[in-house]
Amino acid sequence: MSSSGVAFQLLLLAFIAFTVSGVQKLTVTPVRGTYLNISSSQVKGCKVCTGAGRSRQCSPSLVIKDSAPVSMEFECSRPQDVFKVEIVRNIECTTKLCNGHIIQADSDSLPLLDFNRKFTWNLKAPATKAFKIDFNKLGVRQINPSERCPDRHSYTLQAFQATGNVAVGKYCRMGPVGSAEILNQGSFSLDVPAGQKLQDAQFDVSVGEEIKSLAKITLTLPKGTSSLELFSPNYPDDFPDDGVMEWYFQVADKQKTAIQFLNLTQPRCVKKGTAVEYHSTGRGASVQSLTDPQPDHIQGKFTLKLRNCETDRRSVGSAGLSVNFKVSSSSASSSVSCEVDMSKMDGLSLHIERLRSASVCMMKINSVPKEKITVTSKSKLTFQDCFPEDVQVTATRVIKCSRLKDCPKKPDRLSVPALPPCFPFPLSSVTWTLRPPQGGTVELSSPTELLKQSLPGQQCNDSIIITMAEGDGTTIGDFCPQGAIKTVQIHTNMTVTVSRVEGKALSTPLKHMLSAIFKEEIAESYIFTVFPKRDTPVHLATPGWPVGMKSFTTVSWIVAVPPKMDAHLMFANLSQPKCSNRHTRIRVQRVGYLEEDYSRREDEHAKSEITVTSNFYLNMSNCKPERGDFSVITKVTLQKSKRTFCRLLTIILSVVAALLVIFVIVLVAVCVVIRKKKKELSHQVSIYNPNGTSFLPGHNGFPKTREDNESHVYASIEDTLVYTDLLRKGAEMGVYGEFDTDRPFTGHTDSQKPLVFSDADTDDIPVGAYQQFQAPPLPVRPLSHIQPLVDNVIYQAGSEEDRSPNLGPRLEPEGGN
């Protein structure tokens, strides 16, 4: 054997096996790079000893790591009944190569042949990679851990995780499993019973894929009829929480495969849920519950993924996930028939097209062969020797209205239809064409989940993409659920296409996700209403991004900001053109305010960030570019408002200042009174006056007569005293009615302004709750898609009833806490 090979071969330098007074002696030499572990299951009893004289050491176990010969003695006549032997080798992989392979080999006479032996290969790959074991043409097959292999040579595959080791499965020689990939670290071991020689074999080890599962097992199903059983990791014990196990089945094109769950134990989930996923070429992904009937007609190659949840470990006796399932394969039927009733599909038409001209696929509608099939009514479809990669299936519907007053008052539901179970192919996409009347607008709303645009830093992780485009094909953007956009208004004809992400399939049926209705014409080209959530930044891109906006078009976002929150805006990925006519403009204006908070043209330098304290408009308009494009992504982030603290501090300081002023006034008054009292008491002697008037001497002087002392002169006279007689006489003559000098004024003053929108003075409203927010009217401006704006000025609001598009009921966004 080559020295570069990694063989578990114990080379015997000297073998002495004899019994003297119940003691058996052995001498072994491990191969370089391996170590020998001899252990006993008994705490007391037979021991293994090394050395002689004073250096003699005995214990229930022994580990030999050096490649030098080691002599050992067992203190019993039959140590093979007590001890077991494990020979271990470590194989480590870099990003490209591994430093060895798995080689099984025995020497002609092995001193440990009488012991139960276990050969273990510990394998390690880089953190994000997997190591791959190729079982060559012979392969292996999985068995129940309680079973034994016919030749009693059993393999065990383990994955090493931070939470502990996971038994991926137990296997026997010869079977459909061609390879196994384990994420990062694991082991592959072979158990050989006492008295049996090790069968020669070699398995190649290499660096695998960047898998996102615990392990990936690849199986090749033979042509014709066959079946096999597979088991979840740790079976019959619990599959690890949040774990994912993956099986990839290589099946001939004209074979069909069926999955059947034999034994299933469902856990009690506290987070997420258990699921089984089926991924096939040309069909995408199908997610099903473990309790649902599993597919029985899978054509061609496919992947099965088993997902566990976070289980309830606190409840006593709570079971974990374990499953044993059967995989059956047989020749596919040459023909599949299915009856489709389009009256149950919300006015949609079904379009089926054969993609590959070289394919032998034959399609028929009502027994008539067709290359392309359009289904608009109840029809019988037949597919002969057709496979998913041969056929593309789409659905379409046109929604239009000639006059606005005749348009439906209720929104149309845009939902992906459920195809009949007999239909053998997935739905690739559904397209709705929306044609509003002259002077009308298309309004799209999301009644169940708000939308987000697929952008850098805000990618769509869902299995579907919603593409919006104008009637001329100009893309508005790609969207998906779980965002912050409530409504979208478009001034012209448009299409909405729901399609599956590459490698995934449209879920059928898909819940009601979008609604469409025709409304009055808007002045902007596009209007979005946005309800951001706290701690979740929202990215808003100009229509068509990364391509620039069309010339002279405008877009507005009406953004709701919860009470006691501020919105921080950052203009990123900004691209400005050189304009030949008019200017580009970015403007921010709070709702209910006349002044702009931010304004920027393409030829001006302005800050790229701004904080807005209440609900606001974000408006952008394009010029006619001479060169370059106008496009921008705006990042909106909610943050706690600093105004509450400032207002509280102002109130406290005002109260303190008022108290200080009052204190000073009182203090001055007291001082004046005291000084006056002192002056009155100083040198005051009464002098008798025979005329009946007394006076005080000193600076007071003598008392004056009425004519002299001016006591009859008033410093001020109340109006009621002056005009009382006139008012009374007027009342008697019927000129004046009852009068009251203290009656309060209850009329309307010019200073009272209509409250269009609740502003920042809302401390009494709990943080996180929006006030009544019906999307407010945009500032009135001419129709930008009919004539260009004059210098892109925001015109101030006119009549709310005349100009405001009804943007739907308010939404209570998150935030504020």
ABEGO torsion letter per residue (X at the ends): XBAABBBBBBBBABBBBBBBGGBBBBBBBBBBGBBBBBBBABABEBBBBBEBEAABBBBABBBBABABBBBBBBABABAAAABBBBBBBBBBBBAABBAEBBBBBBBABBAAAABBBBBBBBBBBBAABBBBBBAEAAEBBBBBAABBBAAGBBBBBBBBBAAEBBBAEBBBBEBABABBBBBGBBBBBBBBBBGBBBBBBBBBBBBBBBBABABBBBBBBBBEBBBBBBBBBGOABBBBBGBBBBBBBBBBAABBBBBBBABBBBBBBABEBBBBBBBBBGAEBBBBBAABBBBABBBEBBBBBBBBBBBBAABBGBBBBBBBBBBBBBBBBABBBBBBBAAAAGGBBBBBBBABAABABBBBBGGBBBABBBBABBBBBBBBGBBAAABBBBBBBBBBBABAAABBABBBBBBBBBBBAABABBBABBBBBBBBBBGBBBBBBBAABBBBBBBBGBBBABABBBBBBBAAGBBAEBBBBGBABABBBBABBBBBBBBBBBGBBBBOBBBBABBBBBBBBBABABBBBBBBBBGBBBBBBBBGOABBBBBGBBBBBBBBBBBGBBBBBBBBGBBBBBBABEBBBBBBBBBGBABBABBBBAABBBBABBBBABBBBBBBBBBBBABEBBBBBBBBBBBBBAAAAAAAAAAAAAAAAAAAAAAAAAAAAAAAAAAAAAAAABGBBBBBBAAGBBBBBEAAEBBBBAAAAGAABBABBBAAAAAAAAAAAAAAAGABBBBBAABBBABBBAABBBBABBBABAAABBBGBBBBBBBBBBBBBBBAAABBBBGGBBBBBBBAAAABBBAEBBBBBBEGX
